[in-house]
């Protein structure tokens, strides 16, 4: 079997044999629609563990003319497409895994030369009448086959997996990166032998200034997935079905793995994490096993203006407005807070909202990774604040209101810049940051509706937890008594009674003049009614 030309369908077969497989063959509808057109150049970027290689292997199995994949697609969504049989196993497919090629080449500078030599060798074996063993220029060899060989009239399908690893694993080899981009541009631009070019990686195509280095490609990324949104990960409907099959609590699965939301309120889940969660006895984070975990710790420790406060706000459950347009689509040209946050979007550690142009921490899995990275990182003020959060939850559950107030003061001093407390929204964000440890056992609900208003923050314990419900009301330059009275007046305990018998009412007030937090805690139970 060849390594690059028509490599067969075995990799897709392995995916189908897995314990859990979710059908994403519907994306073939789009790739078929652009075959042989100016739109046939596609670059799909998404984080590690989001099924990039599986999709690449699926496309290879569908188009590769050296095998028969009809049984693999039997009963799949793609089989229902009107042109399914028209393109099934009809093309020569050149599959390039750049990560493997970089390793085989041994040097980033040698990658283009390695690709040309290896692919030409296999083309010569397949088409000796069109390609000489002495040929060294790949575009000419491909053009010769396309023009001369009567067996081939449709052009080549190119699949380039891990296309961006040159910018992740050879970060400082800028000359090699430019040479590599020039090679790809020469391979694809204005080449009639290209029926389809599908590239996939973590990063979008490298930019120089405001221009893409490969502007012939349509890009579909975590900031703008467009028609590939539903294929970026598992949809909510797919996850609900898996929860039913594997008897998992969907609400907890959603708390752990939801959070990537695209246009039309489409909820997308990390596929590998959901699969691991279905197989595991307990839901947890699986991201520390990925190569991008070290990047998270490295980048959040960078001393960029505004980065610390952005982290505090997002760890506290808020979103942060950013401009993703300045990002140069690499891991070294980071000149601002927005560049770092945009990189974390592409790595999967932040979710981007196209409408509000803001980012947030998507779910419990990622929040836990942020917490782990902060705890072992180089920001002592954030490390101390997280340690204080551990004590805060214990004090709240024990109804130690004076200790809660004291810890809030310490958290304030640990994380706040002098002008950070300038409005009630900043207070809400900081209080939520102070209660970070609660997220291990609680679902956090902001602004719970009661019919008479909204509770500021409610911490609803997971089903397996023995913790009480926490209803937190915040006041600014008023009193803790006002906060407790508002909780009772708006009947929040009655609304929450069905979720648990024990409810703690927590009133917190911040005095702008004294810069002090005060707290009062009351218990509300069914027996007290």
Phi and psi in degrees as a GROMACS rama.xvg file:
@    title "Ramachandran Plot"
@    xaxis  label "Phi"
@    yaxis  label "Psi"
@TYPE xy
-71.3924  160.312  UNK-2
-92.1075  -23.7726  UNK-3
-131.014  -38.2349  UNK-4
-96.6448  121.098  UNK-5
49.3906  69.3829  UNK-6
-84.8285  0.922853  UNK-7
88.9439  -166.764  UNK-8
-120.429  14.9547  UNK-9
-63.3314  -38.4017  UNK-10
-63.3244  -38.9973  UNK-11
-70.2036  -35.7135  UNK-12
-58.2117  -41.0999  UNK-13
-62.4749  -40.138  UNK-14
-63.3593  -40.0085  UNK-15
-68.7868  -27.8246  UNK-16
-82.0541  -7.15987  UNK-17
-63.587  157.713  UNK-18
-59.0903  -38.312  UNK-19
-123.861  123.464  UNK-20
-134.124  129.092  UNK-21
-111.845  126.727  UNK-22
-69.877  113.883  UNK-23
-118.496  19.8506  UNK-24
-70.0814  -10.5493  UNK-25
-60.1356  -21.6365  UNK-26
-66  -17.2963  UNK-27
-62.2882  -26.2985  UNK-28
-55.4823  -42.2938  UNK-29
-72.4773  -45.8938  UNK-30
-62.8278  -36.8656  UNK-31
-63.9854  -35.8992  UNK-32
-68.3003  -21.4531  UNK-33
-107.935  0.203448  UNK-34
-53.443  130.802  UNK-35
68.8997  19.2588  UNK-36
-118.908  176.893  UNK-37
-68.7012  -14.0887  UNK-38
-95.2665  11.6424  UNK-39
-80.4883  9.72375  UNK-40
-110.189  108.812  UNK-41
-123.936  130.3  UNK-42
-123.394  114.553  UNK-43
-108.917  117.846  UNK-44
-116.489  135.301  UNK-45
-157.455  165.533  UNK-46
-66.8376  165.101  UNK-47
-60.1505  146.202  UNK-48
79.4644  7.59626  UNK-49
-101.411  20.5169  UNK-50
81.2467  23.9323  UNK-51
-63.0976  -49.7612  UNK-52
-68.1033  -35.8466  UNK-53
-59.7028  -43.9403  UNK-54
-64.3128  -40.327  UNK-55
-63.296  -43.549  UNK-56
-65.8606  -35.1127  UNK-57
-65.282  -43.619  UNK-58
-64.6452  -40.5731  UNK-59
-61.5939  -43.8015  UNK-60
-63.7916  -34.2882  UNK-61
-72.8689  -43.7575  UNK-62
-90.0984  -24.3577  UNK-63
-60.7264  119.44  UNK-64
-82.6812  -2.15613  UNK-65
-87.3003  -1.67921  UNK-66
-140.397  169.581  UNK-67
-112.697  109.23  UNK-68
-105.935  12.9028  UNK-69
-59.0327  -39.8792  UNK-70
-70.2304  -27.9062  UNK-71
-68.6096  -29.9841  UNK-72
-98.7054  2.32565  UNK-73
-63.0035  123.758  UNK-74
83.4888  -3.95358  UNK-75
-83.7247  166.166  UNK-76
-60.3237  -38.1322  UNK-77
-62.317  -30.213  UNK-78
-62.4648  -23.3727  UNK-79
-83.8743  -6.17894  UNK-80
-69.5826  140.706  UNK-81
-62.9563  -27.4514  UNK-82
-106.101  18.8243  UNK-83
-55.4325  -51.736  UNK-84
-73.083  -24.0503  UNK-85
-59.7051  -38.3618  UNK-86
-109.911  -3.81533  UNK-87
-64.3926  118.695  UNK-88
53.3012  48.9605  UNK-89
-118.467  1.98084  UNK-90
-129.658  151.774  UNK-91
-75.5992  126.205  UNK-92
-112.261  127.309  UNK-93
-107.229  113.846  UNK-94
-108.798  118.339  UNK-95
-119.036  112.806  UNK-96
-95.6126  103.172  UNK-97
-67.5789  -29.593  UNK-98
-63.2829  -44.9742  UNK-99
-67.3933  -38.441  UNK-100
-66.4348  -40.1657  UNK-101
-60.2642  -41.2189  UNK-102
-66.4502  -42.5909  UNK-103
-68.7319  -37.0786  UNK-104
-68.9386  -30.6832  UNK-105
80.2888  -8.97136  UNK-106
-156.202  132.514  UNK-107
-59.7622  -32.993  UNK-108
-66.9859  -21.5708  UNK-109
-95.3745  -0.710001  UNK-110
-59.0991  -51.9904  UNK-111
-58.0726  -42.7749  UNK-112
-63.7524  -42.1642  UNK-113
-61.1013  -45.5866  UNK-114
-60.6256  -47.3046  UNK-115
-61.8397  -45.8584  UNK-116
-64.5252  -45.5871  UNK-117
-68.9151  -42.8609  UNK-118
-71.8922  -40.5496  UNK-119
-61.1767  -38.1934  UNK-120
-58.8027  -44.6668  UNK-121
-73.4867  -33.6839  UNK-122
-65.3653  -38.1823  UNK-123
-62.3357  -42.5313  UNK-124
-64.7637  -34.6037  UNK-125
-83.5869  -34.5612  UNK-126
-132.685  66.3966  UNK-127
-62.542  -25.8654  UNK-128
-75.8188  -16.2745  UNK-129
-111.448  -24.2523  UNK-130
-126.798  126.445  UNK-131
-86.4652  150.44  UNK-132
-65.1338  -19.0212  UNK-133
-90.7386  -6.08077  UNK-134
-61.5228  144.916  UNK-135
-130.556  -3.63941  UNK-136
-114.353  107.309  UNK-137
-60.4416  -46.109  UNK-138
-56.111  -38.0995  UNK-139
-67.1496  -39.1456  UNK-140
-63.9664  -42.8504  UNK-141
-66.0186  -42.4664  UNK-142
-64.1664  -37.1141  UNK-143
-64.1265  -43.5554  UNK-144
-63.4653  -45.4853  UNK-145
-61.7951  -36.6663  UNK-146
-85.6329  -35.7022  UNK-147
-98.2029  -35.9186  UNK-148
-82.6925  121.751  UNK-149
-72.0808  -14.5313  UNK-150
-79.0728  -14.9497  UNK-151
-124.202  118.651  UNK-152
-128.567  -8.89358  UNK-153
-93.5268  -15.4432  UNK-154
93.8277  177.957  UNK-155
-100.892  146.092  UNK-156
-101.975  122.594  UNK-157
-105.586  130.216  UNK-158
-124.225  118.317  UNK-159
-115.872  102.749  UNK-160
-92.6833  147.876  UNK-161
53.6227  41.1331  UNK-162
-58.7517  -28.6645  UNK-163
-94.7882  6.74556  UNK-164
-64.2602  -20.9562  UNK-165
-62.1002  -27.8522  UNK-166
-94.1078  -7.76222  UNK-167
-105.874  -39.5463  UNK-168
-102.057  -13.4033  UNK-169
-126.518  53.7003  UNK-170
-55.511  -38.8527  UNK-171
-95.6461  1.94607  UNK-172
-91.2127  68.8696  UNK-173
-64.7803  -37.0992  UNK-174
-66.9454  -40.7596  UNK-175
-64.7288  -37.3697  UNK-176
-63.5857  -45.3146  UNK-177
-66.1272  -38.8144  UNK-178
-63.2449  -40.1966  UNK-179
-64.4378  -44.5851  UNK-180
-64.5828  -39.5803  UNK-181
-62.5225  -38.17  UNK-182
-63.1201  -46.6235  UNK-183
-63.5882  -39.9777  UNK-184
-62.8187  -43.5109  UNK-185
-67.4703  -34.3658  UNK-186
-68.0583  -34.4968  UNK-187
-110.526  -35.8269  UNK-188
-67.9553  126.777  UNK-189
60.2972  31.3719  UNK-190
-105.755  115.06  UNK-191
-71.8769  -15.0416  UNK-192
-76.1399  -5.76049  UNK-193
-87.3456  112.257  UNK-194
-84.8322  -36.8213  UNK-195
-158.925  137.374  UNK-196
-126.543  113.905  UNK-197
-118.876  112.099  UNK-198
-112.129  143.765  UNK-199
-139.359  143.45  UNK-200
-169.612  -170.26  UNK-201
-88.2319  -42.4914  UNK-202
-96.1052  145.594  UNK-203
-65.0207  173.517  UNK-204
-65.2058  134.338  UNK-205
-53.5556  136.333  UNK-206
-109.568  148.485  UNK-207
-121.023  106.425  UNK-208
73.4267  -125.812  UNK-209
-103.64  6.20218  UNK-210
-111.974  141.649  UNK-211
-76.6103  143.357  UNK-212
-72.3233  -20.7272  UNK-213
-129.54  74.9024  UNK-214
-75.3276  0.0760162  UNK-215
-79.0224  -14.7118  UNK-216
-89.4195  137.675  UNK-217
-85.0614  130.559  UNK-218
-106.225  138.621  UNK-219
-130.046  107.24  UNK-220
-127.375  -176.328  UNK-221
-71.4257  -14.719  UNK-222
-96.5851  -15.5564  UNK-223
-158.675  77.3015  UNK-224
-77.2266  -20.301  UNK-225
50.5308  -128.593  UNK-226
-67.1365  -13.252  UNK-227
-95.4037  9.08615  UNK-228
-55.6487  -49.9378  UNK-229
-71.5258  -12.3363  UNK-230
-101.412  2.91906  UNK-231
-70.6972  -32.3383  UNK-232
-160.927  -158.113  UNK-233
-82.4925  137.013  UNK-234
-80.2932  166.231  UNK-235
-61.5775  -39.0317  UNK-236
-62.1118  -39.6932  UNK-237
-66.6644  -36.9932  UNK-238
-70.9578  -40.0564  UNK-239
-58.2657  -42.779  UNK-240
-62.5661  -42.3926  UNK-241
-65.1661  -39.7122  UNK-242
-61.7422  -38.3253  UNK-243
-65.93  -42.0691  UNK-244
-67.8552  -40.6034  UNK-245
-102.509  11.3413  UNK-246
53.9268  51.5069  UNK-247
-107.717  149.313  UNK-248
-74.5118  112.489  UNK-249
-61.5671  -37.0946  UNK-250
-60.2111  -39.9958  UNK-251
-71.8946  -39.2471  UNK-252
-61.316  -41.6497  UNK-253
-63.3258  -41.8293  UNK-254
-60.458  -36.7998  UNK-255
-81.3296  -39.8316  UNK-256
-125.037  -3.9173  UNK-257
-80.3963  177.555  UNK-258
128.287  -16.7088  UNK-259
-91.2619  106.771  UNK-260
-120.703  129.369  UNK-261
-114.323  -166.994  UNK-262
-56.5101  153.626  UNK-263
59.6805  30.7827  UNK-264
56.3676  38.4585  UNK-265
-80.7865  119.217  UNK-266
-90.6954  128.099  UNK-267
-121.524  136.568  UNK-268
-114.048  149.711  UNK-269
-65.0474  114.498  UNK-270
-60.5696  -49.2436  UNK-271
-65.1557  -37.8647  UNK-272
-66.4606  -41.094  UNK-273
-63.9803  -44.4975  UNK-274
-60.5004  -46.8289  UNK-275
-62.9244  -36.674  UNK-276
-66.0304  -37.4728  UNK-277
-65.3096  -36.6199  UNK-278
-80.4643  -24.9576  UNK-279
-83.9867  153.582  UNK-280
-72.3825  -24.8192  UNK-281
-137.949  137.387  UNK-282
-70.2045  137.387  UNK-283
-161.178  -179.808  UNK-284
-87.3116  136.721  UNK-285
-114.452  7.54647  UNK-286
-77.1428  -21.9169  UNK-287
-63.7541  -13.7232  UNK-288
-83.6156  -2.12107  UNK-289
-95.9332  156.627  UNK-290
-71.2591  -15.6273  UNK-291
-84.9944  -5.94669  UNK-292
-62.0605  -43.3425  UNK-293
-61.3845  -33.0711  UNK-294
-63.7735  -38.69  UNK-295
-57.8464  -51.1972  UNK-296
-62.8071  -41.1262  UNK-297
-61.1621  -46.552  UNK-298
-78.5589  -32.9714  UNK-299
-76.3299  -13.9384  UNK-300
-86.3086  -7.7774  UNK-301
-65.7985  144.528  UNK-302
-91.9629  75.2407  UNK-303
-106.084  140.694  UNK-304
-57.4668  127.568  UNK-305
85.4062  -6.76892  UNK-306
-69.2783  -41.8182  UNK-307
-61.3139  -46.0618  UNK-308
-67.591  -32.6366  UNK-309
-64.5113  -41.9662  UNK-310
-63.5889  -42.3125  UNK-311
-60.4252  -46.7876  UNK-312
-62.5501  -42.7528  UNK-313
-73.7419  -38.3318  UNK-314
-64.134  -27.223  UNK-315
-83.0196  2.69487  UNK-316
98.8103  2.48635  UNK-317
-92.5343  168.586  UNK-318
-101.853  165.265  UNK-319
-133.953  121.944  UNK-320
-68.8967  133.938  UNK-321
-141.596  164.116  UNK-322
-111.686  109.346  UNK-323
-82.2383  -7.22747  UNK-324
-75.5457  -18.2325  UNK-325
-83.1271  -14.2893  UNK-326
-66.452  132.913  UNK-327
-93.2714  8.75869  UNK-328
63.5609  37.6195  UNK-329
-141.757  -176.544  UNK-330
-110.099  13.745  UNK-331
-125.517  -29.3686  UNK-332
-86.5046  60.647  UNK-333
-103.81  108.039  UNK-334
-113.291  -3.24589  UNK-335
-154.048  168.736  UNK-336
-56.394  -42.2587  UNK-337
-64.2482  -34.9622  UNK-338
-63.7335  -42.6003  UNK-339
-65.6082  -45.4827  UNK-340
-65.6327  -36.3911  UNK-341
-67.0769  -40.0751  UNK-342
-59.642  -41.4562  UNK-343
-66.7068  -26.3399  UNK-344
-64.1921  -47.6416  UNK-345
-69.5356  -26.3933  UNK-346
-81.2729  -9.54492  UNK-347
93.9288  3.16384  UNK-348
-87.806  -11.3106  UNK-349
-135.264  151.931  UNK-350
-105.807  138.54  UNK-351
-107.699  131.855  UNK-352
-101.505  111.819  UNK-353
-63.4176  -34.3422  UNK-354
-71.7214  -49.6235  UNK-355
-88.3251  -6.92865  UNK-356
50.9557  54.1276  UNK-357
-137.773  163.578  UNK-358
-123.651  157.142  UNK-359
-154.434  164.103  UNK-360
-77.7796  122.682  UNK-361
-73.7809  -34.3253  UNK-362
-162.079  -179.302  UNK-363
-64.8645  -38.5363  UNK-364
-58.0238  -48.2675  UNK-365
-72.7791  -37.3656  UNK-366
-58.0675  -41.3368  UNK-367
-63.2993  -37.6692  UNK-368
-67.638  -39.1573  UNK-369
-61.27  -44.0948  UNK-370
-60.569  -44.7369  UNK-371
-64.0395  -41.8963  UNK-372
-66.2057  -39.522  UNK-373
-67.7773  -42.473  UNK-374
-60.5211  -33.4945  UNK-375
-104.272  6.36788  UNK-376
-92.114  -161.38  UNK-377
-110.138  26.7315  UNK-378
-115.284  87.9807  UNK-379
-60.3197  -31.3196  UNK-380
-68.1233  -34.6207  UNK-381
-75.6223  -36.3915  UNK-382
-59.9389  -45.9017  UNK-383
-64.356  -39.6459  UNK-384
-63.5771  -38.0512  UNK-385
-69.1964  -39.6316  UNK-386
-61.1885  -40.5707  UNK-387
-64.4426  -34.0553  UNK-388
-62.3222  -36.2672  UNK-389
-59.6047  -41.1844  UNK-390
-74.6691  -32.0506  UNK-391
-62.2853  -46.5103  UNK-392
-60.9972  -43.0035  UNK-393
-61.2985  -43.3389  UNK-394
-64.4475  -38.2465  UNK-395
-66.3441  -45.6649  UNK-396
-63.6829  -33.502  UNK-397
-83.3779  2.90283  UNK-398
60.9137  33.9384  UNK-399
-91.6659  82.5751  UNK-400
-65.8153  -35.9136  UNK-401
-66.3277  -37.1638  UNK-402
-68.9201  -38.4912  UNK-403
-58.4955  -45.9547  UNK-404
-61.6088  -41.2371  UNK-405
-65.2629  -43.2943  UNK-406
-65.1568  -38.6038  UNK-407
-59.681  -37.8726  UNK-408
-62.8824  -42.6567  UNK-409
-65.664  -41.6763  UNK-410
-61.5218  -42.3784  UNK-411
-55.1983  -48.9156  UNK-412
-68.9062  -28.612  UNK-413
-74.4386  -34.3996  UNK-414
-116.778  -15.5255  UNK-415
-93.66  138.01  UNK-416
-78.012  162.581  UNK-417
-54.6545  -31.4193  UNK-418
-105.791  15.993  UNK-419
-70.9313  -38.4041  UNK-420
-85.2503  80.5738  UNK-421
-118.252  0.255671  UNK-422
-161.914  172.358  UNK-423
-69.3589  -30.1256  UNK-424
-65.6501  -38.7748  UNK-425
-64.8119  -38.0969  UNK-426
-61.9197  -46.1984  UNK-427
-58.8149  -44.1577  UNK-428
-62.3078  -42.1504  UNK-429
-70.741  -37.1254  UNK-430
-63.2305  -42.4758  UNK-431
-65.0967  -37.0306  UNK-432
-62.4782  -40.9555  UNK-433
-63.7769  -28.2029  UNK-434
-96.0754  23.3512  UNK-435
-54.0411  -41.4133  UNK-436
-63.2914  -19.8616  UNK-437
-64.5754  -22.8802  UNK-438
-70.5109  -11.8766  UNK-439
-72.4109  -22.8406  UNK-440
-131.165  -0.948636  UNK-441
-129.224  147.302  UNK-442
-89.7877  128.989  UNK-443
-95.0245  127.336  UNK-444
-120.629  119.3  UNK-445
-94.5971  136.039  UNK-446
56.8956  61.1618  UNK-447
-65.1977  123.001  UNK-448
-75.4731  141.317  UNK-449
-123.836  -7.83469  UNK-450
96.1714  -23.0394  UNK-451
-118.206  13.9243  UNK-452
139.964  -159.475  UNK-453
-133.474  133.369  UNK-454
-73.6074  140.927  UNK-455
-61.857  -57.2484  UNK-456
-143.085  133.793  UNK-457
-123.239  130.564  UNK-458
-106.951  110.131  UNK-459
-102.337  116.487  UNK-460
-65.9937  146.736  UNK-461
-60.8061  161.223  UNK-462
-61.7107  -30.038  UNK-463
-85.4054  -4.02727  UNK-464
-89.6872  148.881  UNK-465
-101.289  12.5444  UNK-466
-77.2664  153.796  UNK-467
-78.346  164.034  UNK-468
-73.1219  135.597  UNK-469
-110.579  121.056  UNK-470
-110.835  114.002  UNK-471
-110.51  126.174  UNK-472
-117.91  129.141  UNK-473
-104.372  141.226  UNK-474
-130.052  151.296  UNK-475
-122.127  112.973  UNK-476
56.7721  40.6115  UNK-477
-129.057  -118.682  UNK-478
-153.472  158.272  UNK-479
-66.75  -32.2998  UNK-480
-62.5581  -39.4193  UNK-481
-60.6829  -38.6238  UNK-482
-65.5226  -47.4132  UNK-483
-63.4562  -42.0282  UNK-484
-62.0729  -38.3269  UNK-485
-66.3555  -38.8171  UNK-486
-58.6348  -45.4797  UNK-487
-70.0359  -42.5324  UNK-488
-61.9637  -35.5138  UNK-489
-91.8787  4.5771  UNK-490
61.1932  35.7645  UNK-491
-61.1  -41.1141  UNK-492
-59.3059  -39.5505  UNK-493
-63.5937  -38.9871  UNK-494
-64.4965  -35.8476  UNK-495
-92.2417  -4.76793  UNK-496
-55.5024  -35.6507  UNK-497
-67.3205  -18.957  UNK-498
-88.0918  -11.3313  UNK-499
170.389  151.401  UNK-500
-81.9575  -22.9901  UNK-501
-108.401  121.892  UNK-502
-131.034  130.382  UNK-503
-105.056  128.579  UNK-504
-97.6813  120.502  UNK-505
-119.825  114.18  UNK-506
-103.26  127.892  UNK-507
-126.142  132.742  UNK-508
-126.016  141.24  UNK-509
-116.213  126.697  UNK-510
-94.611  119.09  UNK-511
-66.0858  -34.3937  UNK-512
-71.0057  -51.5617  UNK-513
-87.2275  -13.3554  UNK-514
57.1469  39.0736  UNK-515
-116.068  144.947  UNK-516
-100.656  138.193  UNK-517
-124.241  154.592  UNK-518
-142.262  146.256  UNK-519
-138.035  139.826  UNK-520
-129.029  131.463  UNK-521
-126.981  150.482  UNK-522
-99.668  135.255  UNK-523
-124.24  122.203  UNK-524
-129.238  163.503  UNK-525
-60.0229  -37.5898  UNK-526
-67.1664  -19.9581  UNK-527
-80.8929  -11.3227  UNK-528
